[in-house]
Amino acid sequence: MNILVLHGALGSAHQFAPLLATLGPSASVLEFIGHGSMDDVEEAWTIDLFAQQLERTLEAMDQPRIFGYSMGGYVAIALAARRPELMSSIVTLGTKFEWTPAGAANEVKKLDASIIVAKVPAFAADLQRRHGAHRWTSVLEKTAGLMRGLGDAPVVTTDMVSAFTLPVHYGIGDRDEMVSIEETMQMYRATPGATLSVFPSRKHPIEKAPVAQVAAFIEHVQ
């Protein structure tokens, strides 16, 4: 089974090296435009921009299982609404589905580069490793714009997934500080045939999740 991993907002392939080593050669990571080693574009980042990139990638693959962490899951669901034949199934983990102007504004407040440097310098250093010292602040700024856009006009809705025939498995940590169990369950209940896993004592950052457990989750869900 081929597996394509999609990272979250501010993410890159750098975060998933231990997971790929566990999953083996059948797994790969798609870095979204402007993230990690991928060139950026002049236009603003949107879910549709990343979904189009994912579409082009999948057209050259043989219906892999998609593992979408956080924003990656959102992009996969958005594409599946119009091109479900490109993938065999979707597994999400920690994907935020409930977007409002107030909620987006709250997330954007966390993306101030000067505050990150002052208060969480280790995170600032990691963002520089992921995206390069020359553009990590641009990644923050363009991600903020993407989130504001989602707050004003969410792309993925319960109505959208209500017509799905593609297998979808939703995963959420019970201590996720960004994504609520309630919003995840709302999507799960709206998606025909979907399944749901709630992980105890799990917060949002993928780096803090046990690699073997995440790999088993991806490989063995039906």
N, C-alpha and C positions, 0 to 999 in steps of 0.2 A: 504494500500500500504506500503510494507516494503521499507525502505530507508537505504542504506549503505553509510556513509560519509567517504571520503578519504581526508586526510590532505595534505598539501603542504610540500615542502622542509623545513626542520628544525621544522616541526610541530608535534603536538601530540593531543591526545584526550582532553588534558587540555584546548585547545583553543575553543572547541566546546560544552562545558557544557551548556551555555545558549541556543545554537541552539537546542541541543538534548531535553532540557526541553520544548522548544516550539513545536518541532516536535512530541514529545510524545514517547510512548514505542515502536512504530513501527520502530524507527530510532536507529542506532548504528554507532559507529566509528571503522574503522579498522586502527590500528596503524601499520605502516610499520616496517619491521625488523630494529632493532637498534634505534628506536624512542620511546620516552615515556617509557612505561613499557615493551616494547618488547625486548627480548634478541637480541644481535647482532650476526653476523657471521664473520668469519675471512676474507671472500672474499670481494672484492670491491663492493660497491653499484652500481647497474645498474637499468635501467627501467625494464629490463627483470626479474631481481631478484624480484622486487616488483610485477610485473605482475604475476609471478608464485605464489607468496604468495596470491595475490588477487584471482587467479584461484582456489586455494585450499579452500579458504574461501567461494567463491560463489558456489562451488560444494556441500556445505552443506546448502545452502540457496535456497529459492524459487523465483528465478528471481527478485531480488530487483531492484528498481531504484537506480542508482549510482549518488551520488553528489560528484564530484571531484573538490576540490578547488586547484587551482594552479597545482603543480606537480601531485596531485591526479587525476585530469582530464586527464593528459597526460598518466598516467598508465592505466586508464580505457579504453581510446581509443586504446592504444597499445594492450591490451588484447582482446578488442572487435573485432579486426581485425581477430582473429583466433577462438575466442569462444563467438560469439555474443549471443548464446542461453542461456548463464549464467545470463544475465541481461535483464530487461524489457526496459530500456532506460538509457541514460546518460545525466546528466546536469553538465556542467562545469562552473566554475567562475574563471576568472583571470588566465587561463592556458596559459603558454608561449609555442607557437608552433614553432617559428622561432629561430633556434639555429645555430650559426656559431662559429668558433674559436674565433673571436674577441668579439662577444656577450657573449660567455661563460667566457672569460677572464675578461670581465667587471663585470660580476656577481660574479666571484670568488674573486675579489678584496674586495668585501663586507663581506667576510667570514673569515677575519683575527681576531682571538680571541683577541689578544692584543689591536687592534684598537677598537673593539667593547667595551671592558672593559673601555678603556680610553675615548671614545667619546659618547657611548650610554650605560652607566652602567645599566640602567633599562632594556634594551633588554638583556644584559648579564645575569642579574638576572632572567629574564623570561625564557631564554634558560636553565638555571640551574634548574628551577622549572619543566620545561617540561621533561628534559632528565636526570637530576641528576648532581650534582656537579662533580661527578667522570668521566662523559663521554660527557659533552656538547661540549667540544673542539673536541672530536673525531667525533661527529655528523657534526660539521663544516668541518672538514678535509675530511670526506668521501663524504659529499655533494659536496664539491669542485671537487672531483674526478669524481663524477657522471656528474656534469655540463661540465667538460672538455670532457668527453666521448661523451656527447650529441653534443657539439660544433664540434667535429671531425666527428661524425656519427649520425645525428638525427634519431630517431626511428620512429616517427610519421610523415607522409608526406601526401600531398594532394592526391597523387596517391592511398595511402592506404585507405583513407576514401571515395574515389570515388565509391567504390563497396559496401558501407554500406547500409543495409536495416534497421538496428537498429535505432530507433528514437534518435537523438542527439540534444540537445539544448545548444547553446553556450552563455555564459554571460561574459560581460566585462564592467568594469568601465571606463568612459570617461577620468578619470584622473589617471588611472593606470600607475605608474611610471616604471613598469617592463614589462608589456605586452601592445602591441599596438592594437588599434582598427583594423588597417589594417591587421595584421597577423591573428587576430581572424576572420575577415570577409573573408579572403582567405580560411580558413578552412570551414567556414560556406557555402561558395559558392561551395566548392568542395564536400560537403557531401549531398547526395540526401535526400530531404525531411527535412533537418535540419532547425531549427529556431534560432533566434538570439535576445538577449536583450542587449541593451546598457544602463547602469545605469548612470544618471547624477551625477556629483560631487562625484564620487566614486573612491577612491584610492585602492591600492592593498591589504593592510592588512585586513584580514577577521574580525579581532577584531573591526575595525572601521566601519563595515557595520551594518546597523540596523537589529537586529536579526529577527524581525517580517517580514521585507521585504525579507530577504534571505529565511526564511521558506516558505513564500508564493510563492516565485520564484521556489523553489524546488518542492513544492507540486502541483502547478497548471499549470505548463507548459505542453503542449501536446506533 
